[in-house]
Amino acid sequence: MWEDRFAAEDGYLFGREPSGVLAANSWLALPSQSVLCAADGEGRNAVHLARHGMNVTAFDMSVTAVGRATALARESGVEVQTHVSEWNQWDWTLQFDMVVGIFIQFVGQQQRAKQFADMTRALRTGGRIVLHGYRPEQIGRGTGGPPTAENMYTQAELHEVFAGWIVERSASYECDQTSGSAHVGKAALIDFIARKP
C-alpha cells in the first residue's frame, strides 16, 4: 500500500520540511549522536536531524520513498544512511542514542506493543525515544492519519508503556499542519519524548 501511495505522487507526499515535533524542539538534535528514524518515508525528518549534525540512519518499506530520502539528503549536502526495509526485517539489535517514530501509526494496539519493544531494544541506556502522531480525536477530520481509533496514541497509554522512563515531553494539542499534500488542516496531535532508564 505505501509503495503505491508514494509512487502515485509526483512530489514529496508529506513535504520536505521536518514534522512539527522536531521543528519545535530543536534541543532534540544533538551533534554527533546517533539516531534511527523508523519508517521515515521520504526522509524529511532524517535530513533535518542530519543537517543539525546527527549521525542518521533511516529505513522505510517503500523503495520510492527511500529513493526520495536519498535524493533529499544529497540535495541538502548531508549524509543519511538510508535503507529499504520492512519493520520486521530491520535489525533491532543495532544501538542508537535516539529512536524517532513520527506518524508510524500503521498498526493497532496489540501489534504496537511489539513496535515499542523493538524501538526500546534499539536504544542505548539513557537513550531517547521520540514519538509523534495522532490522538483518537483525529478520526473523521480528513486531515491525515489512519481511519481507526485503535491506531492512535493517548497519553495514558504512552505513560503506561514507558513507565519508569524519564519523560521530557508529553503533550496533547491541536495544530494546523501543512505537510505536503497528505497532512493538511487542523489535527489532534500528541508528542511523547522520554529517556530509557
C-alpha positions as CSV (number, residue, x, y, z in Angstrom):
1,M,0.0,0.0,0.0
2,W,2.7,2.5,1.0
3,E,4.8,1.9,-2.1
4,D,1.7,2.5,-4.3
5,R,0.8,5.7,-2.4
6,F,4.3,7.2,-2.6
7,A,4.7,6.2,-6.3
8,A,1.4,7.8,-7.2
9,E,2.7,11.2,-6.0
10,D,4.9,13.3,-8.3
11,G,6.4,15.3,-5.4
12,Y,7.0,14.7,-1.7
13,L,3.8,13.3,-0.3
14,F,4.5,14.6,3.2
15,G,6.6,17.5,2.1
16,R,10.3,18.3,2.6
17,E,10.2,20.1,5.9
18,P,10.5,18.3,9.2
19,S,7.5,17.4,11.3
20,G,6.4,19.9,13.9
21,V,7.7,18.0,16.9
22,L,11.3,18.2,15.5
23,A,10.9,21.8,14.3
24,A,9.6,23.0,17.7
25,N,12.0,21.1,19.8
26,S,15.5,21.9,18.4
27,W,17.1,20.6,21.6
28,L,16.5,17.0,20.3
29,A,19.2,17.3,17.7
30,L,22.5,16.7,19.4
31,P,25.5,16.8,17.1
32,S,27.5,13.6,16.7
33,Q,24.8,11.5,18.4
34,S,23.3,8.6,16.5
35,V,19.6,8.4,15.6
36,L,17.4,5.9,13.9
37,C,14.4,7.3,12.0
38,A,12.0,4.3,11.8
39,A,9.6,4.1,8.9
40,D,10.7,7.5,7.9
41,G,9.1,7.8,4.5
42,E,10.7,10.3,2.2
43,G,13.4,11.5,4.6
44,R,12.2,14.9,5.7
45,N,12.9,14.1,9.4
46,A,16.1,12.2,8.8
47,V,17.5,15.0,6.7
48,H,16.6,17.6,9.3
49,L,18.4,15.8,12.0
50,A,21.5,15.3,9.7
51,R,21.5,19.0,9.0
52,H,21.9,19.5,12.7
53,G,25.0,17.2,12.9
54,M,23.4,13.9,14.0
55,N,24.6,10.6,12.6
56,V,21.4,9.4,11.0
57,T,20.1,6.0,9.9
58,A,16.7,5.7,8.4
59,F,14.6,3.0,6.9
60,D,11.2,2.6,5.1
61,M,9.5,-0.2,3.3
62,S,8.8,1.9,0.2
63,V,11.5,1.9,-2.5
64,T,10.1,5.1,-3.9
65,A,10.2,6.9,-0.5
66,V,13.7,5.8,0.3
67,G,14.8,7.0,-3.2
68,R,13.4,10.4,-2.4
69,A,15.0,10.4,1.0
70,T,18.4,9.7,-0.5
71,A,17.9,12.4,-3.1
72,L,16.8,14.9,-0.4
73,A,19.9,14.2,1.7
74,R,22.2,14.6,-1.4
75,E,20.5,17.9,-2.3
76,S,20.8,19.1,1.3
77,G,24.5,18.2,1.4
78,V,24.2,15.8,4.3
79,E,24.7,12.1,4.8
80,V,21.9,9.8,5.8
81,Q,22.2,6.0,5.9
82,T,19.0,5.0,4.0
83,H,17.7,1.5,3.8
84,V,14.7,-0.2,2.3
85,S,13.3,-2.5,5.0
86,E,10.0,-3.8,6.4
87,W,9.6,-3.1,10.1
88,N,10.1,-6.8,11.0
89,Q,13.2,-7.1,8.8
90,W,15.1,-4.4,10.5
91,D,17.9,-5.4,12.8
92,W,16.7,-4.0,16.1
93,T,19.8,-5.1,17.9
94,L,21.6,-2.1,16.4
95,Q,22.1,0.6,19.1
96,F,21.3,4.3,18.8
97,D,21.3,7.3,21.1
98,M,17.8,8.2,19.8
99,V,15.0,6.4,18.0
100,V,12.4,8.5,16.3
101,G,8.9,7.3,15.3
102,I,6.8,10.0,13.6
103,F,3.4,9.2,12.2
104,I,4.1,5.5,12.3
105,Q,0.6,4.6,13.3
106,F,0.0,1.8,10.8
107,V,-0.7,-0.9,13.4
108,G,-3.3,-1.4,16.1
109,Q,-2.7,-1.6,19.8
110,Q,-1.7,-5.3,20.1
111,Q,0.9,-5.1,17.3
112,R,2.1,-1.7,18.7
113,A,3.4,-3.4,21.8
114,K,6.0,-5.2,19.7
115,Q,6.7,-2.0,17.8
116,F,7.5,-0.2,21.1
117,A,9.6,-3.1,22.3
118,D,11.6,-3.1,19.1
119,M,12.3,0.6,19.5
120,T,13.3,0.2,23.1
121,R,15.7,-2.6,22.2
122,A,17.4,-0.3,19.7
123,L,18.0,2.4,22.4
124,R,21.1,2.6,24.5
125,T,20.7,3.1,28.2
126,G,19.9,6.8,28.6
127,G,18.8,7.0,25.0
128,R,15.8,9.0,24.0
129,I,12.6,7.9,22.2
130,V,10.6,10.5,20.2
131,L,7.0,9.6,19.3
132,H,4.7,12.0,17.4
133,G,1.3,11.1,16.0
134,Y,-2.4,11.4,16.1
135,R,-4.8,11.1,19.0
136,P,-8.3,9.3,18.7
137,E,-9.9,12.8,18.3
138,Q,-8.4,12.9,14.8
139,I,-10.9,10.4,13.5
140,G,-13.2,11.9,10.9
141,R,-11.3,15.1,10.3
142,G,-9.9,14.2,6.9
143,T,-6.6,15.9,7.6
144,G,-4.4,12.9,7.8
145,G,-3.8,9.7,9.8
146,P,-5.3,6.2,9.9
147,P,-9.0,5.6,9.8
148,T,-9.3,3.7,13.1
149,A,-9.0,4.9,16.7
150,E,-7.1,1.8,17.8
151,N,-4.1,3.0,15.8
152,M,-3.9,6.3,17.7
153,Y,-1.9,7.2,20.8
154,T,-3.1,8.5,24.1
155,Q,-1.0,10.0,26.8
156,A,-2.3,7.4,29.3
157,E,-1.2,4.5,27.1
158,L,2.3,6.0,26.4
159,H,2.9,6.8,30.1
160,E,1.9,3.2,30.9
161,V,4.1,1.6,28.3
162,F,7.1,3.7,29.2
163,A,6.6,3.7,33.0
164,G,9.9,4.3,34.7
165,W,11.3,6.3,31.9
166,I,12.3,9.9,32.3
167,V,9.6,11.8,30.5
168,E,10.9,15.0,28.9
169,R,7.8,16.0,26.9
170,S,4.2,14.6,26.9
171,A,1.7,16.9,25.2
172,S,-1.7,16.5,23.6
173,Y,-2.7,19.5,21.4
174,E,-4.5,20.9,18.3
175,C,-2.4,22.2,15.5
176,D,-2.8,23.4,11.9
177,Q,-0.4,21.4,9.8
178,T,0.7,21.7,6.2
179,S,2.9,18.7,5.4
180,G,2.9,18.1,1.6
181,S,-0.5,17.1,0.3
182,A,-1.2,14.4,2.8
183,H,-1.3,16.2,6.1
184,V,-3.2,19.5,5.7
185,G,-5.5,21.2,8.2
186,K,-6.3,21.1,11.9
187,A,-5.1,18.0,13.6
188,A,-5.3,16.3,17.0
189,L,-1.7,15.6,17.8
190,I,0.4,14.0,20.6
191,D,4.2,14.2,21.4
192,F,5.9,11.9,23.7
193,I,9.7,12.2,24.4
194,A,11.4,10.1,27.1
195,R,14.7,8.7,28.1
196,K,15.4,5.0,28.7
197,P,16.3,4.2,32.3
